[in-house]
Amino acid sequence: MTITIKEDFIAEEEIKKSRFICHLKRVYTEEEARAFISEIKKSIIRRIIIVPPLL
């Protein structure tokens, strides 16, 4: 089974005073993926970023 992303998506959840933010974006190349990750890293001040490995 393959799961794909139809459109860009952002979700936020606050749990015990911690804020969790999820950004999803459909990309077609590794270069697009790296640019998206870089953009997210610049936009968030205090963060831990988890990126799944490229398959």
Secondary structure as GFF3:
##gff-version 3
##sequence-region A 1 55
A	DSSP	beta_strand	9	15	.	.	.	ID=ss1
A	DSSP	beta_strand	18	24	.	.	.	ID=ss2
A	DSSP	alpha_helix	30	43	.	.	.	ID=ss3
###
